Amino acid sequence: MSQKTPYENVVQTISLKKYPRATIATRLHQSYSSKVHLTLSVKLDMSRVKTAKEELEKRIEEKHGAGLSYTGILIKLVSKALRQHMHLNSIMEEDEAKVIGNINISVAVQSEKLGLVVPVIRDVDKKPLGIISRELDEIAEKARKGTLTFDEVVGGTFTVTNLGMLDSVDSFTPIINPPQSAILGVGRIIDETVVVNGKVEVRPICTFSLTVDHRLIDGYPASQFLATLKKIISDPLPNLEEG
């Protein structure tokens, strides 16, 4: 028997014991109760990423029939950074961390039918950007229809969650997706005044928030990963082979 509430005019009751909220609630509780979360944030200049997107999107649409998004570009660039910092590409099993050789990036997607889901793009560092973009389109459509399969949401080694696409969130603290050891949150791109070579300029800036499991990954190696990502984002085209 449910406990009576002192509140009147309850317009909806959402059970945390029924699918899909039950699954989401269980995994989030598992993450916070078993992992030691450490979050580091950095603001990065997205000027060259924007230019790369403008240069590549028409070619990718014509060749692959896919739309090029910032999410697609960023998971490709993140995969290149991960290849240099493989400890972030690991999973935890009980008291052991296992570094995985394949870079399989989970992409957080909000589905009206399924709630928050994290379908996986596999071997991202080895795939051309056009294939990644096409797969992102496919999983987004499946998430919308609620037709994602079990195999499509397991096996991820690192997660990227992009709330910047809503153009309302500057930064946030992402929660690790178990059994993974790290997750990268992406905020919106917003014009900010910055000093470049002694001159004040307006540049498109994005805040990246990296959360790691501090039991395995200390602040210094997490900072090294962000430094590598910064370098890659400052010159993205060599890592964005469109295929």
MOKA-V744531 format. One line per field, one symbol per residue. burial: 1 if it has 9 or more other ideal C-beta (glycine too) atoms within 8 Angstrom, else 0. Layout:
burial->???
//
This chain:
burial->000000000000000000011111101101110010111111011101110110011011101101011111111111111110111111110000100100111111101001111111100110101111111110110111010100011001111111111000100001111101111111111000010000000011111111111101100011111101110111010011011
//
